[in-house]
Each structure stands twice: as C-alpha cells, then as structure tokens.
Amino acid sequence: MAMVSTEKLNGSGTEVPTEVLPALAEKPVGLPPGKYSLVGWDMDTTGRRLIDEICQIAAYTPKQTYSQYIMPYGDLNPGARRRHNVRVVTVGRYRMLKDTNTHKILKTKSEISALTDFLDWLEKEKGDGSVILIYHEPRRLSPTMLLEAFTRYKLLDRFKSIVAGFTDSYALAADKCKATVKSVSLRVLARVLLDADTLSVDSALDRASAAYMIVEHLAQGEQQEVGAGGEGTTASKDMVETARLWARPVHTELEALASLKKLLERQNTFRPVFAPLLRQPRPERKRVTQLRRLLADAGLLYDQVKDAWDDQNCDGIEKLLKNLTISAKSEDIQELLTIFDCHFDPNKQPIVLQPTANRKPRPTSSTGETGEADGSTSESQQTSTQNSPNKTNNEIKQEVKTEPSEVVAAVN
C-alpha cells in the first residue's frame, strides 16, 4: 500500500496526512454478483488532458486480442512520444503515425471508427453477461478519458450496456502485495509475479495483457500453478470474483468525470493569473500547475480571490488562503501570495517562479496535474524527455515552441 507521509497544515504545526494516489484513496465498492467476462484493457493517448485523443486502444483475453492504432488530429506531446515510441509524421500532404523504433508507418483508423470496432469486439466477448475491464494505473485517469471519448461520439449508452465496471490491478496489487514489494508498478509486478524480466510497457496491448495476468495471479493465491492460464483458457471463478469485488461501476467513473470537469472549470477561472506564468520553461510551468491545482482542489474561484483583494489587499488574500480546506505548505501559501500580489498590483513586476530542486510533485486526486506527468497509462509517466538520446531536432524545436495550453489540466 502506498506510504502516507505527513506535513504541516498551512504552517500551523498540525500534522496531517498528504494526499494518496487516486487508485488508493478509497477501496472500490465492487459489483453485484452476476455473470462477468474479464478483459485486460489499456490505451495510449496524445497527452493527459481531457481534450486529448486516443492513439492506440488495446484489449486482451487468453483466447484473443484486440489492438488498433488511431490517427489523432493533433500531435503527441513530447512525453507521450517517448513513452509510446510513436509520433505523427507528414508525408507529402498526408499525416501518418510512425513507430520510432522500427521506423514503420502504422495502420490507423479514425477515433470513432476504432471505438466502434472496440465495442463490437467487446460485445462478442461479453456473451450473455457483462464485461469488466482490467487495467493498471495509479491515477485512475484512463477510464475517465475513455468515457469522455465515448461521450464525445455519443457511444456512451452502448458502452454502458456492455461494460459493467473497471478493475484497477494497481489497487489490488497494493493491497495483496504490500508485505512483499515496495513498488506495485507494472514492470516490478511483471518481474516478481510473472517472471517477465523484460516486459515492454510501450504498447497498450502489452500493458493490457500484463494487467490481466497480474489479476489472474493474485486471484489464484497459494495455488502452485500461479498465472498458468494459457492460451485458449477462460478466467477462473476465483479470478472473476476477485475482479468483481475490486471493480468500480461505470456510474462511479462517470461521477469522477463530472467532478473533474467542475474542478477544471474552477481552475480555468484563474487563467488571467497563471497564463503569463505558463510561458516560462518547463520546470517553472510544472510548479505553476501545482499551485493552480491546489486552488482548484480547495474550491476557490478567481472572483473570490479578487473580492478578497478589493477588501483587504494582501491581508484579505492571506486570510483566504490560510482557511483552505486542504493541506497546504507554508511555502505554497507564500508563493501564491506573491503571485496574486504581483497580479493585482499594477506597479509590481510579474513574478518569475524558481523551481525547487528537492520539491516532490504533489499527488493529485484524479489526474496528476503535474505538468508532463501527463501522458501514458503506464507507470513510466515521470520519465523526462530531456535526457533522451533518441530525441530528434524536430522534437526539440516543438518542445521549445510548446504553447501554454499544453499544460492546461487534463484529466492531469
């Protein structure tokens, strides 16, 4: 289980627990007894914002698999390109998706066509029951983005008639393996539980199959033939029961999506304050997104802060910030005070934030709004593109020209 550290609440000396990863924040409510088919599932996206697109969707069962690349309208952000090893290239007048390892052009479909094919495939798998999708992610972001995509193309009702819920193998492994492993990342679990020392997490299909087999392994417990369900087999009763008990119903994820949209609306009210700061280099942008997310999590709006300034200037804002309903470090409060003071006082120069070298990213409740930790459904989200020996000149140019909108919150 994830370790929970403590910090002082708004500088008052009171020790409070810091926020845990969304996958571990609360135990899933589970699904009612019934007939369920289990499907490992994952997808690659162009980024981690709610408006980002799917560029690969994949599913796995021991009998068959589904994998389809999707041609996005936009380009993948630098982090997503490195994680998934694909990028958008232009050949003549045509845009194509290219594998950066093999340098081959990938066969793609439009997003709506691929999602429709995915539903057709799931419909065959569910039989006369319902489907539980198994995935592995600490931030619970993939279901939210998938539901948003189905909503965008008016396919949500059909999806709900096929899929009953989502089971996150990350939460299951954190509970079952807390005494044996410190990390429950996909690579570590594959090495420890599945004897897969060289598991690739670049492809959504590889991650989907690994998530399925991890749940299969944990459900079998003390049996000798752990994880030995070979090709052509179906999920055991123990595996189905385990996935059912650790599943989150679709309506729960839809509620999380609605909450996220409200949070993003609150966050976007602060655009007049933070938009200039998002033009700074990436480390500073990362810090800005953390502070902006803190305000949104606390339920504050720009108009509330402006009213506090009009009433008592800095003293009013300081009083407002110190009454935040969530934990905030004293240094966060001071940085926010400086930012708002420079914003509302026309006689002061705009602030330039300095990133703190030893400051760790703040875990978030739903999307990981920590800059470039937006990107993939794999656990390698923290990987930076700065040290990549494979970075091309085009990637460097594009990263330098990154617009502030690229760090607008995702679904973080």
C-alpha positions as CSV (number, residue, x, y, z in Angstrom):
1,M,0.0,0.0,0.0
2,A,1.2,3.5,-0.7
3,M,3.0,5.2,2.1
4,V,1.3,8.2,3.6
5,S,3.6,10.9,4.8
6,T,2.6,13.9,6.9
7,E,3.1,17.7,6.6
8,K,2.2,20.8,8.5
9,L,-1.2,22.3,7.8
10,N,-0.9,25.8,6.5
11,G,2.1,26.4,8.7
12,S,0.1,25.8,11.9
13,G,2.2,22.9,13.2
14,T,-0.7,20.4,12.9
15,E,0.4,17.2,11.2
16,V,-1.9,15.9,8.6
17,P,-1.6,13.1,6.0
18,T,-0.7,14.1,2.5
19,E,-3.0,13.0,-0.3
20,V,-2.6,9.5,-1.6
21,L,-2.8,8.3,-5.2
22,P,-6.4,8.2,-6.5
23,A,-6.3,4.4,-7.0
24,L,-5.6,4.0,-3.3
25,A,-7.8,6.8,-1.9
26,E,-10.7,4.5,-1.3
27,K,-11.4,0.8,-1.8
28,P,-13.7,0.1,-4.8
29,V,-17.3,-0.7,-4.0
30,G,-17.4,-3.7,-6.2
31,L,-20.2,-5.0,-8.5
32,P,-23.2,-7.1,-7.6
33,P,-23.0,-10.9,-8.2
34,G,-23.6,-11.9,-11.7
35,K,-22.0,-13.3,-14.9
36,Y,-19.0,-11.4,-16.0
37,S,-16.3,-11.7,-18.7
38,L,-12.9,-10.3,-17.9
39,V,-10.9,-8.3,-20.4
40,G,-7.5,-6.7,-20.0
41,W,-7.5,-3.2,-21.4
42,D,-5.3,-0.2,-21.9
43,M,-4.8,2.7,-24.3
44,D,-2.2,5.3,-25.4
45,T,-3.1,9.0,-25.7
46,T,-1.6,12.1,-27.1
47,G,-1.5,13.7,-23.6
48,R,-3.2,13.6,-20.3
49,R,-5.7,16.5,-20.8
50,L,-9.4,15.7,-21.0
51,I,-9.4,17.0,-24.6
52,D,-6.5,14.7,-25.7
53,E,-7.1,11.9,-28.1
54,I,-6.5,8.2,-28.1
55,C,-3.7,7.0,-30.4
56,Q,-3.9,3.3,-29.6
57,I,-6.6,1.2,-27.8
58,A,-6.0,-2.5,-27.0
59,A,-7.7,-5.3,-25.2
60,Y,-6.6,-8.8,-24.1
61,T,-8.1,-12.2,-23.2
62,P,-6.4,-15.5,-23.2
63,K,-8.3,-16.5,-26.3
64,Q,-7.8,-13.4,-28.5
65,T,-6.7,-9.8,-28.5
66,Y,-7.7,-6.5,-30.0
67,S,-5.3,-3.7,-30.9
68,Q,-5.9,-0.7,-33.1
69,Y,-3.8,2.4,-33.7
70,I,-5.8,5.7,-34.2
71,M,-4.7,8.7,-36.3
72,P,-5.2,11.7,-34.0
73,Y,-6.0,15.2,-35.2
74,G,-3.2,16.7,-33.0
75,D,0.4,15.7,-32.4
76,L,1.5,13.7,-29.4
77,N,3.2,15.8,-26.8
78,P,6.9,15.1,-26.2
79,G,6.4,12.9,-23.2
80,A,3.8,10.8,-24.9
81,R,6.0,10.4,-28.0
82,R,8.8,9.0,-25.8
83,R,6.6,6.7,-23.7
84,H,4.7,5.2,-26.6
85,N,7.5,5.3,-29.2
86,V,5.2,6.7,-31.8
87,R,4.9,10.1,-33.5
88,V,2.9,11.9,-36.1
89,V,4.8,12.5,-39.4
90,T,3.8,14.2,-42.6
91,V,4.5,12.5,-45.9
92,G,3.5,14.8,-48.8
93,R,0.0,16.0,-47.9
94,Y,-0.8,13.1,-45.6
95,R,-0.3,12.8,-41.8
96,M,0.7,9.3,-40.6
97,L,1.6,7.6,-37.4
98,K,5.1,6.2,-37.3
99,D,6.8,3.7,-34.9
100,T,10.0,5.4,-33.8
101,N,11.7,2.1,-33.0
102,T,11.0,0.3,-36.3
103,H,10.6,3.4,-38.4
104,K,7.5,1.8,-39.9
105,I,4.2,3.6,-40.8
106,L,1.4,2.2,-38.6
107,K,-2.0,1.2,-40.0
108,T,-4.5,3.6,-38.4
109,K,-8.2,4.3,-38.2
110,S,-10.2,7.4,-37.1
111,E,-11.1,7.5,-33.4
112,I,-14.8,7.0,-33.9
113,S,-14.2,4.0,-36.2
114,A,-11.7,2.4,-33.8
115,L,-14.1,2.9,-30.8
116,T,-17.0,1.4,-32.7
117,D,-14.8,-1.6,-33.6
118,F,-13.8,-1.9,-30.0
119,L,-17.4,-2.0,-28.9
120,D,-18.2,-4.7,-31.5
121,W,-15.3,-6.8,-30.2
122,L,-16.4,-6.3,-26.5
123,E,-19.9,-7.3,-27.4
124,K,-18.7,-10.7,-28.7
125,E,-16.6,-11.2,-25.5
126,K,-19.4,-10.4,-23.1
127,G,-21.7,-13.2,-24.2
128,D,-24.9,-13.2,-22.1
129,G,-23.3,-11.3,-19.2
130,S,-21.3,-8.1,-18.8
131,V,-17.6,-7.1,-19.2
132,I,-15.2,-6.0,-16.5
133,L,-12.3,-4.1,-18.0
134,I,-9.0,-4.7,-16.1
135,Y,-6.2,-2.0,-16.3
136,H,-3.2,-0.9,-14.3
137,E,-2.8,2.7,-13.4
138,P,-2.2,4.6,-10.1
139,R,-4.2,7.8,-11.1
140,R,-7.5,6.3,-12.4
141,L,-7.2,8.5,-15.5
142,S,-7.7,6.0,-18.3
143,P,-11.4,5.2,-17.5
144,T,-12.1,8.9,-17.4
145,M,-10.6,9.6,-20.8
146,L,-12.3,6.6,-22.3
147,L,-15.7,7.6,-21.1
148,E,-15.1,11.1,-22.3
149,A,-14.2,9.8,-25.8
150,F,-17.4,7.6,-25.9
151,T,-19.5,10.7,-24.7
152,R,-17.9,12.8,-27.5
153,Y,-19.1,10.4,-30.2
154,K,-22.5,9.6,-28.5
155,L,-21.5,5.9,-27.9
156,L,-21.7,6.0,-24.1
157,D,-25.1,4.3,-23.8
158,R,-23.9,1.4,-25.9
159,F,-20.7,1.2,-23.8
160,K,-22.7,1.0,-20.6
161,S,-24.9,-1.8,-22.0
162,I,-21.7,-3.9,-22.5
163,V,-19.3,-2.9,-19.7
164,A,-20.3,-3.1,-16.0
165,G,-17.1,-1.6,-14.5
166,F,-13.4,-1.2,-14.3
167,T,-10.9,-3.1,-12.1
168,D,-7.6,-1.4,-11.4
169,S,-4.9,-4.1,-10.8
170,Y,-2.7,-1.3,-9.2
171,A,-5.1,-1.1,-6.2
172,L,-5.5,-4.8,-6.0
173,A,-1.7,-5.4,-6.0
174,A,-1.1,-2.6,-3.5
175,D,-3.4,-4.4,-1.1
176,K,-2.3,-8.0,-1.7
177,C,1.5,-7.4,-2.1
178,K,2.1,-4.7,0.5
179,A,4.2,-7.0,2.6
180,T,6.4,-8.3,-0.2
181,V,7.1,-5.4,-2.6
182,K,7.7,-1.7,-2.1
183,S,6.5,-0.7,-5.6
184,V,3.5,-2.1,-7.5
185,S,4.4,-0.6,-10.9
186,L,3.7,-2.8,-13.9
187,R,7.4,-3.6,-14.5
188,V,8.0,-4.6,-10.9
189,L,4.9,-6.8,-10.7
190,A,5.6,-8.4,-14.0
191,R,9.1,-9.3,-12.9
192,V,8.1,-10.5,-9.4
193,L,4.8,-12.2,-10.2
194,L,5.0,-13.2,-13.9
195,D,8.8,-13.8,-14.2
196,A,8.8,-11.4,-17.1
197,D,12.1,-9.6,-16.7
198,T,11.9,-7.6,-20.0
199,L,8.3,-6.6,-20.1
200,S,7.7,-3.7,-22.5
201,V,5.2,-1.1,-21.4
202,D,5.4,1.0,-24.6
203,S,2.5,-0.8,-26.2
204,A,-1.1,-0.6,-24.8
205,L,-1.5,-4.3,-25.7
206,D,1.5,-5.3,-23.6
207,R,0.2,-3.4,-20.6
208,A,-3.4,-4.8,-21.1
209,S,-2.1,-8.4,-21.1
210,A,0.1,-7.8,-18.1
211,A,-2.7,-6.3,-16.1
212,Y,-4.9,-9.3,-16.9
213,M,-2.3,-11.8,-15.8
214,I,-1.5,-9.9,-12.6
215,V,-5.1,-10.2,-11.5
216,E,-5.1,-13.8,-12.6
217,H,-2.0,-14.4,-10.5
218,L,-3.3,-12.6,-7.4
219,A,-6.7,-14.4,-7.6
220,Q,-5.1,-17.8,-7.5
221,G,-3.3,-17.1,-4.3
222,E,-1.4,-20.1,-2.9
223,Q,-2.1,-22.5,-5.8
224,Q,1.1,-23.9,-7.4
225,E,0.1,-23.2,-11.0
226,V,0.0,-19.5,-10.4
227,G,-0.6,-17.5,-13.6
228,A,-0.6,-20.6,-15.7
229,G,-3.8,-19.9,-17.5
230,G,-2.5,-20.5,-21.0
231,E,-3.9,-19.7,-24.4
232,G,-7.4,-20.8,-25.1
233,T,-8.5,-20.7,-21.4
234,T,-11.1,-18.6,-19.8
235,A,-11.0,-16.7,-16.5
236,S,-11.4,-18.9,-13.4
237,K,-14.2,-18.4,-10.9
238,D,-11.7,-17.0,-8.4
239,M,-10.4,-14.5,-10.8
240,V,-13.9,-13.3,-11.8
241,E,-14.8,-13.0,-8.1
242,T,-11.7,-11.0,-7.3
243,A,-12.2,-8.7,-10.2
244,R,-15.8,-8.2,-9.3
245,L,-15.0,-7.3,-5.7
246,W,-12.3,-4.8,-6.8
247,A,-14.3,-3.2,-9.6
248,R,-15.7,0.3,-9.8
249,P,-19.0,0.6,-11.6
250,V,-19.2,2.7,-14.7
251,H,-21.5,5.2,-13.0
252,T,-18.8,5.7,-10.3
253,E,-16.3,6.7,-13.0
254,L,-18.9,8.9,-14.7
255,E,-19.3,10.7,-11.3
256,A,-15.5,11.1,-11.2
257,L,-15.5,12.6,-14.7
258,A,-18.2,15.1,-13.7
259,S,-16.3,16.1,-10.6
260,L,-13.1,16.5,-12.8
261,K,-14.9,18.8,-15.2
262,K,-16.1,21.0,-12.3
263,L,-12.6,21.2,-11.0
264,L,-11.2,22.2,-14.4
265,E,-13.9,24.9,-14.6
266,R,-12.7,26.3,-11.3
267,Q,-9.1,26.0,-12.4
268,N,-9.7,27.8,-15.6
269,T,-11.1,30.9,-13.8
270,F,-7.5,31.6,-12.7
271,R,-6.3,31.9,-16.3
272,P,-5.8,35.7,-16.0
273,V,-3.3,35.0,-13.2
274,F,-1.4,31.9,-14.4
275,A,-1.5,32.2,-18.2
276,P,1.6,34.5,-18.3
277,L,3.4,32.2,-15.9
278,L,2.8,29.2,-18.1
279,R,5.0,30.8,-20.8
280,Q,8.1,30.0,-18.6
281,P,10.3,27.0,-19.1
282,R,9.0,23.6,-18.2
283,P,10.3,23.3,-14.6
284,E,8.6,26.6,-13.7
285,R,5.4,25.6,-15.6
286,K,5.3,22.4,-13.6
287,R,5.4,24.4,-10.3
288,V,2.7,26.7,-11.6
289,T,0.3,23.9,-12.4
290,Q,0.8,22.5,-8.9
291,L,-0.2,25.8,-7.3
292,R,-3.1,26.3,-9.6
293,R,-4.4,22.8,-8.9
294,L,-4.1,23.5,-5.2
295,L,-6.5,26.4,-5.5
296,A,-8.9,24.4,-7.6
297,D,-8.9,21.4,-5.2
298,A,-9.7,23.9,-2.4
299,G,-12.8,25.0,-4.3
300,L,-11.6,28.6,-4.8
301,L,-12.6,30.8,-7.7
302,Y,-10.9,33.8,-9.2
303,D,-13.7,36.1,-8.2
304,Q,-13.4,35.1,-4.6
305,V,-9.7,36.0,-4.6
306,K,-10.4,39.3,-6.4
307,D,-13.0,40.2,-3.8
308,A,-10.6,39.4,-1.0
309,W,-8.0,41.7,-2.7
310,D,-10.6,44.5,-3.1
311,D,-11.5,44.3,0.6
312,Q,-8.1,44.0,2.3
313,N,-5.4,43.7,-0.4
314,C,-2.8,41.1,0.5
315,D,-4.2,40.6,4.0
316,G,-7.5,39.5,2.6
317,I,-5.9,37.0,0.2
318,E,-3.7,35.7,3.0
319,K,-6.7,35.1,5.3
320,L,-8.5,33.4,2.4
321,L,-5.6,31.1,1.6
322,K,-4.9,30.1,5.2
323,N,-8.5,28.9,5.5
324,L,-8.1,26.4,2.7
325,T,-10.0,23.2,3.3
326,I,-7.0,21.1,2.1
327,S,-3.5,20.8,3.3
328,A,-1.0,23.4,2.0
329,K,2.6,24.0,2.9
330,S,3.5,27.5,4.2
331,E,5.8,27.9,1.2
332,D,2.9,27.2,-1.1
333,I,0.9,30.0,0.6
334,Q,3.7,32.4,0.4
335,E,4.2,31.7,-3.4
336,L,0.5,32.2,-4.0
337,L,0.5,35.4,-2.1
338,T,3.4,36.7,-4.1
339,I,1.7,35.7,-7.4
340,F,-1.6,37.4,-6.5
341,D,0.2,40.5,-5.2
342,C,2.1,40.9,-8.5
343,H,-1.1,40.2,-10.5
344,F,-3.4,42.7,-8.8
345,D,-0.9,45.4,-8.1
346,P,-0.1,47.1,-11.5
347,N,3.1,48.7,-10.0
348,K,4.8,45.4,-9.4
349,Q,6.8,43.4,-11.9
350,P,5.4,40.0,-12.9
351,I,6.8,37.2,-10.8
352,V,9.2,34.6,-12.2
353,L,9.0,31.3,-10.2
354,Q,12.1,29.4,-9.4
355,P,11.7,25.6,-9.3
356,T,12.8,23.9,-6.0
357,A,15.2,21.1,-6.7
358,N,14.1,18.9,-3.8
359,R,10.4,19.5,-4.1
360,K,8.5,16.4,-5.0
361,P,5.4,16.6,-7.2
362,R,2.2,16.8,-5.3
363,P,-0.1,13.7,-5.7
364,T,-3.5,14.7,-7.0
365,S,-6.9,13.3,-6.5
366,S,-7.8,12.5,-10.1
367,T,-5.4,13.3,-12.8
368,G,-1.9,14.1,-11.7
369,E,-1.8,17.8,-12.7
370,T,2.0,17.9,-12.5
371,G,3.0,19.1,-15.9
372,E,4.5,16.4,-18.1
373,A,3.4,13.6,-15.9
374,D,0.5,13.6,-18.2
375,G,1.0,11.1,-20.9
376,S,0.5,7.4,-20.7
377,T,-1.3,4.7,-18.9
378,S,2.0,3.1,-18.0
379,E,3.8,3.7,-14.7
380,S,6.6,5.4,-16.6
381,Q,4.8,8.7,-16.5
382,Q,7.5,10.5,-14.7
383,T,10.1,9.9,-17.4
384,S,11.5,13.1,-18.8
385,T,12.4,13.7,-22.5
386,Q,15.3,16.0,-21.5
387,N,17.8,13.1,-21.3
388,S,16.6,11.0,-24.2
389,P,19.4,10.1,-26.5
390,N,16.8,9.5,-29.2
391,K,15.3,13.0,-29.2
392,T,15.3,14.4,-32.7
393,N,15.8,18.0,-33.8
394,N,12.1,18.3,-34.7
395,E,11.1,17.2,-31.2
396,I,13.5,19.7,-29.7
397,K,12.1,22.5,-31.8
398,Q,8.5,21.5,-31.0
399,E,9.3,21.4,-27.3
400,V,10.8,24.9,-27.4
401,K,7.6,26.2,-29.1
402,T,5.2,24.5,-26.7
403,E,2.2,26.6,-26.2
404,P,0.9,27.3,-22.6
405,S,-2.3,25.4,-23.5
406,E,-0.3,22.1,-23.5
407,V,-0.1,22.3,-19.7
408,V,-3.7,23.1,-19.2
409,A,-5.1,20.5,-16.9
410,A,-6.0,17.2,-18.1
411,V,-7.7,15.0,-16.8
412,N,-3.6,15.7,-15.3
